[in-house]
């Protein structure tokens, strides 16, 4: 029986690997087939930083379904920070997709620096907006290619300097082959904090004018939290930002706060004013600590 057991488990492992590969191929196929509704290749180029962003009475639905964004208006001035709150399904992810112009709105308009995003060249739009997600996607290739997305115009010296600046220098010096060291798929060889900091490194190398930060919901060890705080502070300096918050204590950086509820604006205003107004929803959240509204 022992002689049969090892081959059996080996076969089981191989079957699981094939299933994983099949799922990845299916997702890649879907991604390749997806085409944004707007593919403006000859429009205006963004040439002013940081970026100003506005939504004016925006309503949006996927296909012919019910509206997931309902008459949303906001005005994010250049260099300011917006804290975005809401339960899962409230519309936060859809707002990100609309900012990247993946879909056309049904009603209203979205503008960057006063220009309708439909009139902005798609490549320019994507180059000037960046997002840091909770789920960091890393690929089985070198550190260099993971950080630059195969952009050979970014010099190694800049990559290494950015890693040092984000307190990843000690980690980098442990790598056997420097920037040529290979990462495992899905960042399995990294801690959650290291993966997040590599995601920040990607953004710094692009130097966008607008950053969307989907804050990590899980708490990390104090040393890693300190490194992330340092990275966020540097990231927000001189840039416009949207922080999708999962913890109330991360909103101290926000100038304004917008609370979504089922695609509609529940509350929107200056963070300090809302925090001092007993009748505001944000004030009540701060007093009760009901962070499940952010889950």
C-alpha positions as CSV (number, residue, x, y, z in Angstrom):
1,X,0.0,0.0,0.0
2,X,2.8,2.4,0.8
3,X,4.3,1.8,-2.7
4,X,0.9,2.8,-4.2
5,X,0.3,5.8,-1.9
6,X,3.1,8.1,-3.2
7,X,2.2,7.8,-7.0
8,X,-1.5,8.3,-6.0
9,X,-0.8,11.6,-4.3
10,X,1.5,12.7,-7.1
11,X,-1.3,12.1,-9.6
12,X,-3.7,14.0,-7.4
13,X,-1.4,16.9,-7.3
14,X,-1.0,16.9,-11.1
15,X,-4.7,16.8,-11.6
16,X,-5.1,19.8,-9.3
17,X,-2.4,21.7,-11.2
18,X,-4.1,21.1,-14.5
19,X,-7.4,22.3,-13.0
20,X,-5.7,25.5,-11.8
21,X,-4.0,26.0,-15.2
22,X,-7.4,25.5,-16.9
23,X,-9.0,28.1,-14.7
24,X,-6.2,30.6,-15.5
25,X,-6.4,30.0,-19.2
26,X,-10.2,30.6,-19.1
27,X,-9.7,33.9,-17.3
28,X,-7.0,35.0,-19.7
29,X,-9.3,34.2,-22.6
30,X,-12.1,36.2,-21.1
31,X,-9.7,39.1,-20.5
32,X,-8.4,39.0,-24.1
33,X,-11.9,39.0,-25.4
34,X,-13.0,42.0,-23.3
35,X,-13.0,45.3,-25.1
36,X,-13.6,48.6,-23.4
37,X,-16.7,50.4,-24.8
38,X,-14.6,53.4,-25.5
39,X,-11.3,53.0,-27.4
40,X,-10.3,56.5,-28.2
41,X,-6.8,56.3,-29.8
42,X,-6.6,59.8,-31.2
43,X,-8.1,62.0,-28.4
44,X,-6.6,64.5,-26.1
45,X,-3.5,63.8,-24.1
46,X,-3.3,64.5,-20.3
47,X,-0.5,67.0,-19.8
48,X,-1.3,68.6,-16.4
49,X,-0.6,67.1,-13.0
50,X,-1.9,66.3,-10.5
51,X,-5.3,65.4,-12.0
52,X,-8.7,66.8,-11.1
53,X,-11.6,64.4,-11.3
54,X,-15.4,65.1,-11.4
55,X,-18.5,63.1,-11.7
56,X,-21.7,65.0,-12.7
57,X,-25.0,63.2,-12.2
58,X,-23.5,59.9,-13.4
59,X,-25.9,56.9,-13.7
60,X,-24.6,53.5,-14.9
61,X,-25.9,50.0,-15.3
62,X,-24.3,46.8,-16.7
63,X,-26.2,45.8,-19.8
64,X,-29.9,46.2,-19.2
65,X,-29.7,45.5,-15.4
66,X,-30.8,47.9,-12.7
67,X,-28.5,50.9,-12.2
68,X,-25.5,50.2,-10.0
69,X,-24.5,53.9,-9.9
70,X,-27.4,56.5,-9.4
71,X,-26.9,60.2,-10.1
72,X,-23.5,60.3,-8.6
73,X,-21.8,63.7,-8.4
74,X,-18.4,64.5,-6.9
75,X,-15.6,67.0,-7.4
76,X,-12.1,65.9,-6.6
77,X,-9.7,68.9,-6.8
78,X,-6.2,68.4,-8.1
79,X,-3.9,67.2,-5.3
80,X,-6.8,66.4,-2.9
81,X,-7.7,63.0,-1.3
82,X,-11.2,61.4,-1.2
83,X,-12.1,58.7,1.2
84,X,-14.6,56.3,-0.3
85,X,-16.7,54.2,2.0
86,X,-19.4,51.6,1.5
87,X,-20.4,48.0,1.9
88,X,-19.6,45.3,-0.6
89,X,-21.8,45.9,-3.6
90,X,-22.3,49.6,-3.0
91,X,-20.6,50.6,-6.2
92,X,-17.0,51.2,-5.3
93,X,-15.5,48.8,-7.8
94,X,-17.8,50.2,-10.5
95,X,-16.6,53.7,-9.9
96,X,-13.0,52.4,-10.5
97,X,-14.0,50.9,-13.8
98,X,-15.7,54.1,-14.9
99,X,-12.7,56.2,-14.1
100,X,-10.6,53.9,-16.3
101,X,-13.2,54.4,-19.0
102,X,-13.9,50.6,-19.3
103,X,-17.6,51.5,-19.8
104,X,-19.6,54.4,-21.0
105,X,-22.0,56.0,-18.5
106,X,-25.7,55.9,-19.2
107,X,-26.2,59.4,-18.0
108,X,-24.1,62.3,-16.9
109,X,-20.4,62.8,-17.4
110,X,-16.9,62.1,-16.0
111,X,-14.2,64.6,-16.5
112,X,-10.5,64.7,-15.9
113,X,-8.9,68.2,-15.8
114,X,-12.2,69.5,-17.2
115,X,-12.1,67.1,-20.2
116,X,-14.7,64.4,-20.7
117,X,-12.9,61.1,-20.4
118,X,-14.5,60.0,-23.7
119,X,-12.4,62.7,-25.4
120,X,-9.1,61.6,-23.8
121,X,-6.8,59.2,-25.5
122,X,-7.1,55.8,-23.9
123,X,-3.4,55.2,-23.6
124,X,-2.9,58.6,-21.9
125,X,-5.7,57.9,-19.5
126,X,-4.3,54.6,-18.5
127,X,-0.8,55.9,-18.1
128,X,-1.9,58.7,-15.8
129,X,-4.1,56.7,-13.5
130,X,-2.9,53.9,-11.2
131,X,-4.5,51.6,-8.7
132,X,-3.1,49.7,-5.8
133,X,-5.4,46.7,-5.0
134,X,-5.7,44.5,-2.0
135,X,-5.0,41.4,-4.1
136,X,-1.6,42.0,-5.6
137,X,-1.0,40.1,-8.9
138,X,2.5,39.0,-9.4
139,X,3.8,36.8,-12.2
140,X,6.3,34.0,-12.5
141,X,9.1,36.1,-14.0
142,X,11.8,38.4,-12.8
143,X,11.5,41.1,-10.2
144,X,12.3,43.6,-12.9
145,X,9.5,42.5,-15.3
146,X,7.0,42.3,-12.4
147,X,7.7,45.9,-11.4
148,X,8.0,47.5,-14.9
149,X,5.4,45.3,-16.7
150,X,8.1,44.6,-19.4
151,X,8.8,48.3,-20.0
152,X,12.5,48.3,-20.9
153,X,12.7,52.1,-20.8
154,X,12.8,52.1,-17.0
155,X,16.4,51.8,-15.9
156,X,17.5,49.4,-13.2
157,X,18.9,52.3,-11.2
158,X,15.5,53.8,-10.9
159,X,13.9,50.5,-9.8
160,X,16.5,49.9,-7.1
161,X,16.3,53.5,-5.9
162,X,12.5,53.2,-5.6
163,X,12.8,49.9,-3.7
164,X,15.2,51.6,-1.3
165,X,12.9,54.5,-0.9
166,X,10.0,52.3,0.1
167,X,12.1,50.4,2.7
168,X,12.5,47.3,0.6
169,X,16.2,47.6,0.3
170,X,17.0,45.0,3.0
171,X,14.6,42.5,1.3
172,X,16.1,43.3,-2.1
173,X,19.6,42.6,-0.9
174,X,18.6,39.1,0.1
175,X,17.7,38.1,-3.4
176,X,20.2,35.7,-5.1
177,X,20.1,37.4,-8.5
178,X,19.0,40.9,-7.8
179,X,16.4,42.2,-10.3
180,X,16.8,39.0,-12.3
181,X,15.5,36.9,-9.3
182,X,12.3,35.2,-10.2
183,X,9.1,35.5,-8.3
184,X,6.5,32.7,-7.9
185,X,3.1,33.2,-9.3
186,X,0.6,34.8,-6.9
187,X,3.3,36.2,-4.6
188,X,3.5,33.0,-2.6
189,X,7.2,33.6,-1.8
190,X,6.4,37.0,-0.3
191,X,4.6,38.2,2.8
192,X,1.4,40.2,2.4
193,X,3.3,43.4,3.3
194,X,6.1,42.8,0.8
195,X,3.6,42.2,-1.9
196,X,1.8,45.4,-1.1
197,X,5.0,47.4,-1.1
198,X,5.9,45.9,-4.5
199,X,2.6,47.1,-5.8
200,X,3.5,50.6,-4.5
201,X,6.8,50.3,-6.3
202,X,5.0,49.7,-9.6
203,X,3.0,52.9,-9.1
204,X,6.0,55.0,-8.3
205,X,7.8,53.8,-11.4
206,X,4.8,55.0,-13.5
207,X,4.4,58.3,-11.6
208,X,0.6,58.8,-12.3
209,X,-1.3,62.0,-11.5
210,X,-4.3,60.1,-9.9
211,X,-4.0,57.1,-7.6
212,X,-6.8,54.8,-6.4
213,X,-5.7,53.0,-3.3
214,X,-7.8,50.0,-2.3
215,X,-6.6,49.7,1.3
216,X,-5.7,46.3,2.7
217,X,-8.5,45.1,5.0
218,X,-6.3,42.8,7.1
219,X,-4.0,44.2,9.7
220,X,-0.3,43.5,9.4
221,X,2.5,43.4,11.9
222,X,3.6,46.9,13.3
223,X,6.9,47.0,11.4
224,X,5.1,46.3,8.0
225,X,2.3,48.7,8.9
226,X,5.0,51.4,9.4
227,X,6.5,50.7,6.0
228,X,3.1,50.9,4.3
229,X,2.3,54.2,6.1
230,X,5.6,55.6,4.8
231,X,4.8,54.4,1.3
232,X,1.2,55.8,1.4
233,X,2.5,59.2,2.6
234,X,5.0,59.4,-0.2
235,X,2.4,58.2,-2.8
236,X,-0.1,60.9,-1.9
237,X,2.4,63.7,-1.9
238,X,1.7,65.8,-5.0
239,X,-1.0,63.5,-6.3
240,X,-4.7,63.3,-6.4
241,X,-6.0,60.2,-4.7
242,X,-9.1,58.1,-3.9
243,X,-8.7,55.8,-0.8
244,X,-11.2,53.0,-0.7
245,X,-11.2,52.5,3.1
246,X,-11.8,49.4,5.1
247,X,-10.8,50.9,8.4
248,X,-11.9,54.2,9.7
249,X,-8.5,55.1,11.1
250,X,-7.0,55.3,7.6
251,X,-9.2,58.3,6.7
252,X,-7.2,60.9,8.5
253,X,-5.5,61.6,5.2
254,X,-8.8,62.4,3.4
255,X,-9.9,65.9,2.6
256,X,-13.4,64.8,1.7
257,X,-15.4,61.6,2.5
258,X,-18.1,60.0,0.3
259,X,-20.3,57.2,1.7
260,X,-22.0,55.0,-0.9
261,X,-25.2,53.0,-0.3
262,X,-26.5,50.8,-3.1
263,X,-25.0,53.0,-5.8
264,X,-26.3,56.3,-4.3
265,X,-24.5,58.9,-2.3
266,X,-25.5,58.5,1.4
267,X,-23.2,61.3,2.5
268,X,-20.5,63.5,0.9
269,X,-18.6,66.4,2.3
270,X,-15.5,67.7,4.0
271,X,-14.0,65.1,6.4
272,X,-13.4,67.5,9.3
273,X,-16.8,69.0,9.0
274,X,-18.6,65.7,8.9
275,X,-16.5,64.4,11.8
276,X,-17.6,67.3,13.9
277,X,-21.3,67.1,12.9
278,X,-23.3,64.8,15.3
279,X,-26.1,64.4,12.7
280,X,-23.7,63.1,10.0
281,X,-23.4,59.4,9.2
282,X,-19.6,59.7,9.3
283,X,-19.7,61.1,12.8
284,X,-21.8,58.2,14.0
285,X,-19.4,55.7,12.4
286,X,-16.5,57.3,14.2
287,X,-18.3,57.3,17.5
288,X,-19.6,53.7,17.4
289,X,-16.7,52.2,15.4
290,X,-19.0,50.2,13.2
291,X,-16.5,49.3,10.6
292,X,-18.6,46.5,9.2
293,X,-20.2,49.2,7.0
294,X,-16.8,49.2,5.2
295,X,-16.6,45.4,4.6
